[in-house]
Each structure stands twice: as structure tokens, then as C-alpha cells.
Amino acid sequence: MTPASFVPRPCLQDIIPYQPGKPIDDVKREFNLKQVIKLASNENPLGPSPLAMAAVRTALANAALYPDGSCHLLRRALARKLRVAPQSLLLGNGSNELLVQLGLAFLEPGDEIVTSHMSFVVYTSVPQLMGAKAVLVPAVRYGFDLPGLLRAMTSKTRIVFIANPNNPTGTVVDPEELQTFLAQVPVSCLVALDEAYDEYVDRKYHGDSIGWTKKYPNLVVLRTFSKAYGLAGLRIGYGVAAPEVVQAIECVREPFNVNSLAQAAAVAALSDRQHVARTVGLAKAERSWLACRLSELDFETVPSQANFVFAKAPAGNAQQWFQSLLRQGVIIRPITGPYVRITAGTRPQNERLIRALKKIKV
Ligand SMILES: *Cc1c(COP(=O)(O)O)cnc(C)c1O
């Protein structure tokens, strides 16, 4: 029977459209403010590498031409850096696109994915988009419960999504426990290991995830240029996976999914190791500084291995803190209940946040 009017696919009904961090210009207009800082989306407070900016200016001259659909130069640069075959790389319009492509390529209606509560919302919207079901395992100490994930898996589970470090909480899983987990996941189920914040992880928590992709054909490691490389606005991310996974993704990929400016910027950004080192050094110093200052204000914080701090407010709810800070020109990310996530900015930005927090009466 023909429907009475046009209707979206029923599985879309449960999807809550992604709520991005509030843009700076919106806040300036709304509250009539001159100086607004955004500590809401885990962007790089140092901006992009100057080398990346120069590469974009050069690439702009060829903006009339379609980009290289195979991302040849970037693929080669990444393959060298990561010591993997160029054919094992996935390139996307942000790693977000790669998450969606995994759904398109591997999820049928009725399939299941497993992930954790208090993790990245895209892991639940991707299965919803495909008419598949998201099974959420309770978080343990604000992080992923790997044995819990294994117990939640059924014969219908096709993908397990793990954010390491986790967003929004900043926790990491132990690398040895992760390896044990990988060895136990059936090969019929992909493990999407989302390492968007990998660069910020201290050495002692750092596993050889890229190397593990050679041993576990069902492991897909995802990374991004949006965070430590400071290229969030250009939209580019990458993944490392077995050739079988790469071939499947090729079938669902748009022909020119990574634009030419992003490709040029990413190649240049990879070569600027100093910029990444400065970025990571700053984030590590500032996440500790922020956590100390927040504890002094009776916020409970979770130790972070990323470029943000997850905190439980001493009173009131996240929305109240978010709104009170907005009025003072500071944008943070309210999560749920009393929980907020605050990106580690530069020291002056973080100081401004703390001054603003001290003025709030809840
Ligand atoms: C920021 C982030 C991404 C990366 O998003 P892009 O699409 O690459 O900008 C992916 N996963 C998590 C958990 C993130 O926080």
C-alpha cells in the first residue's frame, strides 16, 4: 500500500539529531558579548599547524578540480608513519563518516552493536540509522567494562564500539586487558576502536593498536585530524583495518568523500611533529591544572587521558552550569544530570573559566 504522505524510514524515529557544541558567533550575538571562548568540542586551542595552513592556501588554487578520490599522497604519508600497507587505510570526511560507513557496510536490520553507557552518541545513532539495535553496557568507574561488553554480545552482534580514551569521560582501558578482549571477540564481530584522542594518552597506557590490526582482522582502528592536529573544520579522519574491511567500505564510500583542502592540510600536518608535541604538552599540563582547580571548587573530576576534563558539579545540573557560563562568554559541554565536559584550553582560557565558575551561585 502507498503511504498517505511522504514518511521517513520508521527506524529514524528514535534518532536524536546530534547536538554540536554551541558556535562562538551564536553566543556573541545572543548575549551581546565581545569575547567568547569555546571549551565545548575538544578542539585544538593552538589552532592548525602553520604548515597545514600554508598547504591549504596552495591547494585552494586547484579548488575547481575534484579531489584525488584515493587520497594518494595522504595515504602514502600515513602508511609510512604508521608502518602499515597503504591498502589497509580508510580515509573519511572526519572519522565520524567512517563510523557511518561501518554501519552502512556491516549492519542489517535486526543486527546488534555493543558499546558502553556514557560514551560517544554516534555509536548509538549509527545502528539506529540501519534499523539495528544498540546494546549499552553500564560504565564501570566512568569507563568501558570490557568483560561486560563480551557478556553483552550475542550471535547478532556485528560491531563493538570502544572509545579509547573515552569521550566524554576521558578514561582509558588497560592495553593488556584490551588485547585479552580482542582475543576473545568472535571474528564475526568487528571491533571499532575509536582513538580520536590517542595522541594525548600517556605512554604507560598506550597499546600497539595499529600493530594489532595485523593480528586481528576484525579490528578497525579509527583516528582523526580533528583533535591534536587542529583540523576539525576541514573534516578528515582515518582508519586502519584488514583489506576485507577496506574493500567493503569502498562499496559504500562516496567517490570524493575527502576534500582536497583537507587532504593537503593533513599531509602537511603530519609532517609538523613539533606542533603536535606542543599541542599534547599543553593539553596534558592543562588537564591536570583544570582538574585541580575544579576540585578546589568541589567538582569531582575523573582522571583524563584526553584533552578535556569530565566533572560532576557539586550542586545543580549541567544545564544550569552551562547557561550560567554562557552568559559569561564561556561555552562548555553539558552532558547529563550533574555532569559536564570541559576542553582543556590555553592557560588564560582555563583561568577565565575558573573565574566564571567562581561567580556562579547554584
Ligand atoms: C571528536 C571525536 C571523533 C572525531 O570526529 P571527526 O569526525 O573526526 O571530527 C570521533 N570519535 C570521538 C569519540 C570523538 O570524540
Ligand as a Chemical Component Dictionary entry (heavy atoms), coordinates in Angstrom:
data_LIG
# 
_chem_comp.id                   LIG 
_chem_comp.type                 NON-POLYMER 
_chem_comp.pdbx_formal_charge   0 
_chem_comp.three_letter_code    LIG 
# 
loop_
_chem_comp_atom.comp_id 
_chem_comp_atom.atom_id 
_chem_comp_atom.alt_atom_id 
_chem_comp_atom.type_symbol 
_chem_comp_atom.charge 
_chem_comp_atom.model_Cartn_x 
_chem_comp_atom.model_Cartn_y 
_chem_comp_atom.model_Cartn_z 
_chem_comp_atom.pdbx_ordinal 
LIG C1 C1 C 0 35.955 14.056 18.112 1  
LIG C2 C2 C 0 35.667 12.607 18.054 2  
LIG C3 C3 C 0 35.711 11.923 16.858 3  
LIG C4 C4 C 0 36.213 12.581 15.615 4  
LIG O1 O1 O 0 35.290 13.200 14.904 5  
LIG P1 P1 P 0 35.686 13.747 13.457 6  
LIG O2 O2 O 0 34.510 13.319 12.660 7  
LIG O3 O3 O 0 36.941 13.088 13.015 8  
LIG O4 O4 O 0 35.821 15.202 13.633 9  
LIG C5 C5 C 0 35.459 10.564 16.832 10 
LIG N1 N1 N 0 35.201 9.903  17.963 11 
LIG C6 C6 C 0 35.174 10.517 19.146 12 
LIG C7 C7 C 0 34.946 9.728  20.366 13 
LIG C8 C8 C 0 35.394 11.893 19.224 14 
LIG O5 O5 O 0 35.336 12.499 20.406 15 
# 
loop_
_chem_comp_bond.comp_id 
_chem_comp_bond.atom_id_1 
_chem_comp_bond.atom_id_2 
_chem_comp_bond.value_order 
_chem_comp_bond.pdbx_ordinal 
LIG C1 C2 SING 1  
LIG C2 C3 SING 2  
LIG C2 C8 DOUB 3  
LIG C3 C4 SING 4  
LIG C3 C5 DOUB 5  
LIG C4 O1 SING 6  
LIG O1 P1 SING 7  
LIG P1 O2 DOUB 8  
LIG P1 O3 SING 9  
LIG P1 O4 SING 10 
LIG C5 N1 SING 11 
LIG N1 C6 DOUB 12 
LIG C6 C7 SING 13 
LIG C6 C8 SING 14 
LIG C8 O5 SING 15 
# 
